[in-house]
Structures are given as C-alpha cells and as structure tokens.
Amino acid sequence: MSPRRRRRIILAGEYTLFVVAVLAAALLADWGTLRDNFADGDVAAKLFPDIITVGLRNTVLYTLTGFAIGLVLGMVIALMRLSSAAPYRWVALAYIEVFRGIPALLVFIFMGPGFSIAFPDREIPGGVFGQAAVALGLVSAAYMAETIRAGIQAVPTGQAEAARSLGMSHGRAMRSIVIPQALRIVIPPLTNELVLLFKDSSLALFLGVVLSQRELTKFANDLANQQANSTPYLIAALCYLLITIPLGFLVRRLEARQNRGRR
Amino acid sequence: MTTTDTAPAVEVAALHKSFGDLEVLRGIDLSVRAGEVVCVIGPSGSGKSTLLRCMNLLETPTGGTVRIGGADITDPDADIDAIRRGIGMVFQQFNLFPHLSALDNVMIAQRKVLRRDRGEAQRVAKENLARVGLADKADSYPAKLSGGQQQRVAIARALAMDPGVMLFDEPTSALDPELVGDVLGVMRKLAGEGMTMVVVTHEMSFAREVADRVVFMDGGVIVEEGPAARVVGEPAHERTRMFLRRVLDPAAAEVGEAEPAGD
C-alpha cells in the first residue's frame, strides 16, 4: 500500500468515526428531557432582566474592583520582589507562594464567614461586594506580581543603562522608562488574568445572602433551586461566555500586535 | 565648556576592574584634555568598553579613581546622578526608548532630570535633532528608523543634556556598513566643534582622521598611546601591529595568528 493511499484511508476513518459519534449522540440523547431541563422558555423568561441587571452587573463589578486591587497590590509586590533589600524580597516571595498555593475558595470563605469569626467586632466594608473584591484582589495580586516582575525583567538592561547615563535616578528610570515598557509587555497576560478573575468571581456563591448582591452564579443557582430546573445554569454560562470570548479574542489581537511591533 | 584648561576633562588613575575572578582592567592611567578626541582601539575582550563604562560608573571600578572635570566620581559620597548629567553616553545598541518618539527620546531627560519646561526642552530637542540631520524624523518612533538614524537620535539625546564629555561605545558596530558613514559624519562634526570625546571603535579611518590621540589596549592594559598618525601609521609594539594588520586587512590573517601566546 502506498503511503499516500494509507494517509487517505486513515483520514477517511477519522471522518467516519466523527460522523458516527455525532449521529449516535443525536439519536440516543433524550432531547425532550434535555430541553425541559436546560432550555425551558418559561423559566428563562423569569430570569430577565434581573440576571443581567443584578447578576451580570455584580459579577462585572466584583471582577473589576478585584482586578484594580490586585493590580496595585501586584505592582507593589513585584517591585518588592526586585528590591535590593532582602527582607522585601522575602515578604514578596512568601506572599506569592502562599496565595498561589492555597485554593481561592479558602480565601473567599476566610473573607466572608471566616473574617467575622476571627474579628467579631470588625467587618470588611461593602458586604459581599467588599469581601469578594478583596478576596479576588488578594489572590490575583500574587499572579499579577509574578507577571509584572517578568515584564520588568523582560525590558533590556540597556534601557535602564541609557536612562541612568542621562542622569536619571534609579526610581526615575523605573517610572519613566522601564515600567511603561514593562506594562506594555504584560497587557496581554494581565487581560488573561482578568478573564480568570471573571470566572473566579463565582466563588462569591459562598458569601452572604443579600439578594441585591448576588452575582451570576449565585443568582442562577438560587433560581435553579427555586424553579427546580437547570435552565438558569445555561443562561448564566452564556452570560460568562458573552464576556470571556470577546476578551479572549482581544488577548489574541494584542499578542499578535505585540509580535508585529517587535523588529 | 565648564572645565578649565588646568583640570583634564577625564582623568583615570590606576583603574582596576574585575568581574569575579576575571580581571578585565589591570591598572589603567589615562588623561583626556578638554576638547580632545581620544579613540580607544583593541581586540575584543581587551577591556576597552569596560574602561568607557567605568568613566560614568555604569561599571563600578574595583580600584583606582576616575575624575571628570576634576570631580572624583569614584568617591562613595559623589552624587553620581548629577555627574552623569555632564557625561553623554552613546551605546553600541543605541538603546533608544522604544515607547517614545524621537523627539520625546531627546526631551525626556531634559524634562525629568534638568526640569526644563516643555517649550524649552522641545526647542533644545529639535535643535539637536537638526544637528544630527534628523529634524524631519522628530515624530517617528525608533522602530520606524534605520539603525543609523536611531544612533543619531541617541547622539542627539545625549547632546541635549549639554554634556562636557561624550563617551561612544562602539557606536557603529551594530550598523549595516552603508549606514556607518552618517553616524561617523555626525561624530566628526562634533569633534570639529570642540567636543571632548572618548570613542571606543573599530573604525580605523575615523581614528586616523579625527582622533587627536589613539590608545591601544590589550589584556586590560594600555599597550601604547600617542598621536593617531603614529599609533595607527607606525605602531611601536608587535601586538599593536598584529591587531592593525587584522583590522585593516581581515582576509590576510592566518588561522590562529592572533591567539594569545599565553601570559
């Protein structure tokens, strides 16, 4: 058998297998039950507009606030990690290892019920909103610190040397020359981090019960239980994809642009 | 010129520099008068770039002193940022700031270090871009400029700080051969205007025509120095003769000829 003929037969086999699998799924699945459970029009109608105006809105709000906290904290930790004073490096490294090494859910639970057990007479401002934003910020700061550090180190040393040779102090050279270039380098990975945060905001499911502070996942979960139907999960999933797919597209565009820009 | 005729513009005494166990500079004494153009030549690894980088403390000397306009820059209490303002440095790899336009490259240190106001900095920047023949490229970003143009912007960036001394670290070594002439032309003009210049270079014709003095380094020491015509035309030492033979007529070199005899 010629190699060419062999390749054709293998390819034909792959296609056949695919078609058979699709047909089997179409014929064997119980489409009626699936539709009733996951795509019930009446249940779906009851979700709107609150799933958008409350659920999605809160998800976006928690994510963006958490991202802002994480970005500022991550920048500070990245600079500490690169400090010439050893204790700063140790603290930064410890922070990064701890928050990358424990489950995000644990941080969420600590920020919510855990916090009130530990400090009964204090509370994080903003209720679920504050707890979720702080938890997201603490966790994402660890990841962003490493991304930003890598970005700073990716700026060629000649840039800092040129800045210093013009009489700039170390701090001035960092602020005016190195960090602006590092931020450009880390925009795509930080956008990726935003996508991850967006999904992690669902961990707020384990915080509080205030109706107006429910984010997408809790909102969908509550309604699914209430209606004894899974349609809300599907709608919530679509809401997440509505944000994450365009963001993913944006990341690929940014990366492509960056690769083009380099000579 | 801020230096008086009595103090040399640059005075290097008993300079030593080691990187770990590797001794790169082994006792350099060199004095450059105000308005003088000194070319430093020598094989790669001879320490000539390290010598230049010690002159503005991009490398910290292991021993000895460097005085710029009479001020000891190796003194631990010296304000190195202030001293570097008076020393222009041009790098082999240009090191332009890629996130800034040509104009902003020339303006940023004037603004952030000399605290010149926007109008003044812009005027000086345009003046110096015109001086290197790039008045029409003010708005271009480095990625859009040829190597030769980038290097001339880098020269304008250094000149905008009104330095008393200009250091050039192999300024044409990273350029395509047809672009070398533009950069050497700018440097020749600067020399004609009376700028004090220390130039590490492999361009023998530039050294012969423009330099007041040529210094030949090998193995971390100055082997010989003197008027350009004598050092390049009638070198006294065998090591200088062998180096010049290889540089002036690379095709004629024998295999293994330049291998050090071992010392």
Interface residues (C-beta under 8 A of the other chain):
Chain A: P156 G158 Q159 E161 A162 A163 R164 S165 L166 G167 M168 S169 R172 S176 I177 P180 Q181 R184 G261 R263
Chain B: N56 L58 D81 A82 R84 R85 I87 G88 M89 F91 Q93 N95 L96 F97 P98 H99 I108 A109 K112 V113 L114 A143 A154 R157 A158 M161
